[in-house]
């Protein structure tokens, strides 16, 4: 009994039979080529509101003293010398024994030595019945001392001082600090801008699909996955299955939407149209635009019809199969490494996990199998047909099963999901754990994977 699901050679509608498919690259070759074909995008300034999570390409320094003027830390009066104080107009230079009203953050007038808090002073008549400022009942002994409640210029930083070092991943506080320092934009490492093109006249965006229709699974997820993989989503469009629509969608490098700050796309990801039927236009459109195919099919399942192309203007095209699980496996295989290379990052890591069942050989083809960790072993999930998402939604990662299959307990390559936790590092000095003998659920009839769900709560 093995975990291999029933064979499904049609990962994407319209693909050719298995004997005629073009499987030019192994899974590992496709992954390496996707990373090696791209150069990191050069650093560039990015507006503060777009810089969250980006990596600084240079030190951020203060463009002026911070604060750049002495200001009041309290509401009250700026004073010079001891009281009582004669009231002066706000903003004028204070002579000894003069005071003027001030609010928190207000500019300290010339001549002022301290700020008297509003709760520590009262205005009353002097001997000549003129209004003067006197210490009130809330005043502390000796108040105010020189410098009290004054925020000195350059108290936080002096002009030219380094505030955020190169290489920092920017958080919201960094952005506020940069704004205080006088910056409107920050130099950050390049990050690929990604445009999404969804295809298929049979795809419906809402409700329950009718026979012959399929529900759109890409709009709710693909933009978020691109972000998790290190890309900058820059809008999405929906097109039909005509040649003209494909050509118009791929020849326009501009992002979708009204945001003028977004640069042209570096990568375009399409869904569907990667087969070899008469309604599949991706390869023909790339050829019309003068592009070249870097990857035209991968010896893997699901996701084998995946395409990676490069256009003359430097944009990359990632063609994903139309079935959702096949598309996600293809995106993990070529999209993850490509976006990492463009974004100054290493490729997503591949580790090893002990296999929780025996998996038969599938000569010449790598299988990507979502799995759950059960008793420290990777158990392939159920519901992992090319058009299914149930198995992936509950998975801890994806097994990369080599063509020769795998034995129970054997270490098998695996990668984490973009939205999941990192996989545990293999322990070279410790044998793979075995499932508890008395708690193993019964094997299901047929050749489907073992269902561990009863043990997962």
N, C-alpha and C positions, 0 to 999 in steps of 0.2 A: 504494500500500500504506500503510495507517495502522496505528496502535497500538490502535485501538478494539476491545475485546473483543466477542464476540457479544452482541447486545442481550438483556437480561434485565429485563423490566418488573416482575417479581415479586420485589422486594427483601425482602419479608416474606410469609410464608404468609398467604393470605386477602386480600391487597390487591386493589383493583379494577383493571381493565384501564386502560391508559395514558390512554385518551380520557376516563375518568371520574374520574381522581384529582384530589384537591383540592391544588393546588400554590400556596398563597397567598403564599409568600415566596420570594424568591431566596436563594441561599446567603449572600450578603453581608448582605441584610436580616435573615435569621434570626440570623446571628452578632451583628449590632449590637443587635438587639432583645433577645437573650439577655443581653447585657452591660448594656444600659440599663435593663432591667426590675427590676433588683435593687439594693438599697442595701447598703453594707458592714455586716457584723454588728458591733455595738458591742464595744469591748474588754471583757474580763472576766478575773477571776483564774482561773488554771489550776494544778492541783496540779503540783509539780515533776516527778513522774514522767510527766506528760503534756505537758510544756512543751518537749521537745526539738524543735528546728526551728521553733518558733513565734517570732514577732516581738514584741519588748517594746513595750508601749504607754506605758511610763513608766520613768524611771530606777530602777535597783535600788540602794538604799543599805544600808549596814551598820546593823543594828538594835542593835548593841552593838560595843564595842571588839573587834578581832580580832587576836590572841586576847583574850578578855575577862578573862584572868588571866595572871599571870606563871607560866610552866611550865618544867619541865626539858627540855632537849634531849638528855639522856643518862641512862642508868642510873648510879647512884652515890650520892653523899651531898651534901645541901645543907649548906654550911658558912658560918660567920661568923668572919672573921679568919684568922689563921695557925694551923698545926697545931703539935703534935698537938691533936686535938679530942676533947672529952668527948662521948660518945654521948648523945643525948637522944631522947625518944619522938617518933615521926613526928607532924607536924602542930603541935607546940607551937612557941612563939616561941623563936628561938635567941639565946642570949647570946654574947658574944665567946668564941671558942675552943670552940664547941659545933658538933655536926654531927648530922644525922639522915638515915636512908636515904630515897632517892627514886628513882622510876622515870621513864622517858621520858614526858613529858606530865603528870607529877605537879605539883600545886600547890606553888609555892615558899613555904615557911613564912616568916612574919614574921621579920625579922632576918637572913635568909640573904643573903649577898653574892655567892656563886658556887656552882657545882656541881663537885665533884671526881669525875672519871670513875671507874667501878668498877675499871678496869685500872690506875689511878694511885694507888690507896689500899689499905692492908691494915689489918686490925684486930689489934692486939697488946697485951700488958700494959704498963702504965706502971711506975714505980718501986714503986708500992704494989700491983702485980699486978692493977690494975683495967683493964678493956678500954678502949682508946682507938683513935682512928683516926689512922694515920700515913701519910705519903707512901710509896708503894711503888716498886718498881724501874722501873715503866713511866712514872713521873711525869716531865714535862718541867721544865726549870729555870724557877722562878718560878710554877709551877702551884700552886693556881689563882689567876688574877688576878680582881679584882672584875668581875662580869658574865659570867664564863666559863660557857658552856653554859646560859644562861638566855634563854628566849624571853620578851621583855618584853611586857606587855599593850599592845594597840594597835600592835604592831610591823607588822602587815600593813595594818590600816586602823583609823581612829578611828570612833566612832559617828557616823552621819549622812553619812559619806563616800560619794560615788557610786562604785559598783563596776562596774556594767554600764550603759552609756548607753541611753536610749530608741532604738528602731529596730534594736537588735542582733538578729540571728537566733541563737537560743540553741543552743549546742553542749553536750556533756556536761560540760565543765569549767565552763561558766557555771552549770549546775545545781548542781554541787558547791560552787561559790563562794557561790551564793545560800543553800544550806543552811548553810554555815559562818556566813553573815551573819545567820542566824536566821529565814529565810523558809521557809514551808511551801507557798506558792503564789506565782505571779508574774502581774502584769497583762500580758496579751498581746492583740494584735489579734485580732478575731474570725475564725473559720475555720469554714466550713460543715460541719455534721455530716450525713453522708449514709447513708441506709438503702437497702439493695438488696432488691428483690422480684423473684425469678425465677419465671417462669410456664411452663406447658406440660406437659400430662400425658404427652406423648410423649418427654419429655427424661429420659435416664438419667444417673446420676451417675458410673458406673464401668463398666469393661469395654468390650467391643465391642458396639455397638448392633445389634439385630436389624432386619430390614426393617420400616419404619414407625416406628422409633425414631430419635432423634438424640442424640448425646453432648452433655452439658452443657459448653459452652465458656466460660460466663460466670463460674462459681464460681472457676476457677483464675486468672482475670485481672482481673475488673472491680474488685474491692476495691483491688488494687494500682494500677490505672490511676486510680481516684478519688484515691488518696493522691498520685500523681504530679501530678495536676491541681490539688492544693491542698485537697482535701476531707479530712474525718476519717471514715473508714469506721466505721459503728456497727452492724454486724451485718447479716445477710441472712436472708431466709426464702424458702421455696419454696412456691408455691401452685398449684392446679390451674386449670381454665378456667371455674369457676363464678362467677356474679355475686356470690354471698355471700362467697366467698373474696377476690375483688377488693375488695369494700367493706370487709371486716374489715381487710385489709392496709393500705389507704390511709387509713382513718379513724383509725388508731392512730398517734400521733406518737412513741411511745416507741421507743427503740432496742432491738434484740434482744440478749439476754444478761443477765448478772447484775451488770454494772458500774454501780453507782449513781452514779458520778461523771460518766457520759456524759449530756449534756443531750438533750432531744428533738431529733429530726431537723429540719434546715432544708430538706433536699432528699430526695426519694424517687426513686430510679431504678428503673424497671420494664423488663423485657425481654419482648418479644412482646406480642401483643394490640393493636398499633397499626394494624392493617388495618381494613377496614370490613365484615368478614364477621360472621355471627351469633355466632361464638365469640370475637370481639374486644370486650373490655369496658371498655377504658381510658376512652374518651370518656364512655360512659354512667355510669361510676363517678364521674368528675370532676363530671358534672352532678348526680348524686345528692348529692354532698357540698357542693354550692353553689359549686363552683369555676368558673373560666373558662379557656378555651383561649387561650393567647397565640400559639402556633404550632401549626398543624394541617396538617402536610405542608410539605415544602420542595422547590423545583424543582431537585433534584439527584439524582444516581445514583452509587453506591448510598446507601440511607438515606432515601429520600424520605418514608416514612410517619412520620417522627419527630414527636413531640408535646412541647410544653412547656405546662404548665398551672400555675395558681396557685390554692391553696385559701384559703378565708376565714381560716384561722388563720395565713396567711403562708407556709406551706410551698409549695415548688415541686415539681412532678412532671415528671420527664423520662421520656418514654416512648420506649424504643429499639425498633427492629425486632428480630424474633427471629433473623434471620440474623447471624452474628458479624461479618463485615466491614461489612455495612450498619450494624450497631449501633455499631461503633467510629467510623465516619465521622460518624454522627449525634451521638455523644458528643463528638467533636472539634468539631463545628459549633456545638452549643448548650450542651453540658455544660462545655466548657473555659471559654468566656466567662462563663457564669453563675457557676461556682465562683470564677473570678477576681474578679468584681465583689463577691460576698459576702465574699471573703477579702482585700479591700483591695489587690488587685493589678491591673495593666493586663491587657487581654485577651492571649491567646497571640499572638505576632507572626506576621505573614504577610510573606514576602519574595518574591523572584523568582529563578527558576533558568532557565538556557537549556534549551529543550526538545530532547530527543535524537531526535525523530522527528516526522513530520507526523501530526496528529490531526484527523480530520474533524469537521465541525460537528454539533451535536445541538441544533437550535433550541429555545430556551426552557428549557434545562436545563444546569446546571453538573455536570461530572463530577469526582469525586474519585478520583485514580488513584495508588496507591502506586508509588514509583519507586526506582531505584538510580542513584547518581551514577557515570557511566562516562565517562572522559576529560573530566571537568568538565561533562558534560551529563546531564540528567535523563532516563533511559530508563524508560518505563512497564514495570512488572513483569508477568509472567505470573501465572496462578492468582489472579485478583482478582474472581471472581464473588462475589455477595453473601454466599454461604454458605461462602466459602473464607477461609483465614487464611495460607496458605503464602506468598503474595506479600507480605502485610503483615509477616510475621515476618522477612523478609530486607530490608525496605525501609529507605531512608535518610530518607524523608519522603513527603509526599502532594502531588501536583500538583492545583491547583484550575483545571481546564480550563474556560474560558468557553464559552458556547453556540456561539460562532462557530468553535471549534476552535483549533488552533495550528499554526504552521509550524516546520520544522526550524530550530533555533537561536534561535527567538523567545523572549524572556523570558516566563515563565508564572508566575502566583502559586503559592506553595507554602508549606506549613507543616511544621515538624518534628514527629516523633512524641513523645508525652510521655516515653518511655523512651530516646529517641535523642539524638544530638548536635545542637547548633544547626546550621542550614543556613548555608552560606557566604554572606556578604554580596555582593550583586551589585556588579561593578566597572563603573561607568558609563563609564569612559574606555577600556575594553578590549573589543574585539569578542568575541562568544561563541566559544569554541574549537570546532574541528571534529574529528570522530572521525578517527583515523588511517586513511588510505585503504586500505592494504594489509592491515589487520588486522580489518576489519569482517567479522563472521560472515555467513554466508548468511542471507537472509531466509527465514523459515518459510513453508510453504504456507498459504494461507487468509488471513484478516484478523486474526489474532492479533497481539499486540505483539511487537516484536523481542526475542529472548532473548539477553541479553548475558552470561548466566551462565558461558559458557565462558571469558570474559575476566576473571572475578572470582576465579578460583582456588578 
